Amino acid sequence: MRLSPAHLAFWLGIGVSLGAACPGPSGTTTDGTGTTTESPDCPIGSVGCQCTPGGTCDGALVCASKICVPLDETSTGVATETASEPTSGDTSAGECEPTNEQENGMCDAAEPYCSKQGECVACSGITSCAAIDPSKPACDVDSGSCVACTANDASGCTDGTPICDPATNTCHACTHHEECSGGACDLATGACFPAADTLWVDGAGDCDDAAGGGEDDPLCTISEALSRVAADAPRAILVRPAAYGEPLVVPASAVVAVVRVGAGDVEITGVGDEALAIGANARVYLDGLEIRGNDLGSGVGCNGGELLWIDRSLIRQHDISGVAAVDCEVRVRASVLTKNLGEGLFASGGSVRIENTFISENGDKLNADNPRGGLALAGGAQATLVYATLVGNNAYTGGGLSVECDPDAAAESIELRNSIAFNAVGYSTFNCEGVEVVTYSAFSAGTDDPNDDNVGVATAEVPMLIAPDPDLPGVYRPMPGTKLDAVAQFASGDPDFDFEGDPRPTDELSFPGADQPSP
């Protein structure tokens, strides 16, 4: 407790009076020598007696005019001396109260806590940051304050904010699988999958489907790992590169992530209605996979699922759709859907958001019963494409080669922004009853409207604007120095990186589509 100037002055006065009550050589301090002679009747440090040479007293007494006096006692006596009140930055004993190790207004920012000894201290001087504020359990030695987390202590980052940003000492949701110690992020909630429940699969290594499924005793098949996933119990499956020729089924109501780890391809080549089928109400994340060659059906099928989220995957050469979703929310990022005979992606109901993704060369008129080009929508599905590249897609006569909408009673909608939509032939880019909203994009058209914020491109121009990547199937890169430059306009919420993770300009016009050429 700090004394007010009047209160302290009173005790200084009492101190002078009490000091006079213990006279004599045995009760005086020798100034300049740092020595004190103790009187048997008035022990040094006791109430009414002299302070120690260091200016301290016993118990809760304080030293006033070299005499020990009670801190909390009151009196109506007349003060004979005055003293100024200590400043809030003073770190001497007895400078702050209450002594509860909480932040205290009497202390400065570098030492904001009042210790049990009544001293202003940094967080390193208190018993525990977690004890005084559970939301700030970590001590930041640089600032001296308790914070949510540090680079060495992220214990305060849990549930939906499991990741520590050491630059700001704050916790945030995970946004990438690599951020989580268990190898997978539940992107819809921001929570990491439980690391202790992770299953490992290594089809090309020393494995056993009867094993525990740990990193050192992996399973052989993804299907075995999926059979161990229980409803509503989030589980990550980390898959090492190999070929997995097995149809896969995600159980209903599962929350699961299937993520590639290590260099090389994870090839899923199962056949049937879908190479990978997702059960009702399931929430599924696929990352780093190649799903190809189902000559009986589609690549990925989601029927009534809660969410299908695809990252950095190649889905190609299926007999019907690359991805077929019915009443399922779909998110696709940094992926390639190419050479599927029916369409790249079909969605009936639900919503679709596609970013930094190539949808190319889908819809084969010669081999498919009903080709519908790049993206086909039905059942009132809502689609948003941002920085997407649709190239070389084909559809039935009269259909939309890049985007096709079924002529049903439900109203589909399509927004295409900062994207490319170049058909295999002709100018039937969209067939959605005119509900498509296209901005800051380049697409196949007979003319380029000078009053539009888009760029119209004739079929003959396409080879001069984009070129196929010889090493990455389905990837078409824009050529620098063409009319595609300065078409796209970045907006808040857009990805500030491209298909390969290269930075994308955010403060100036740039190239549309999934790939941003090097400067």
Disulfide bonds with the S-S distance in Angstrom:
Cys42-Cys49 1.74
Cys51-Cys63 1.97
Cys57-Cys68 2.10
Cys96-Cys114 2.13
Cys107-Cys120 2.01
Cys123-Cys139 2.05
Cys129-Cys146 2.07
Cys149-Cys164 2.12
Cys157-Cys171 2.07
Cys174-Cys185 1.97
Cys180-Cys192 2.05
Cys207-Cys220 2.13
Cys302-Cys328 2.10
Cys405-Cys432 1.96
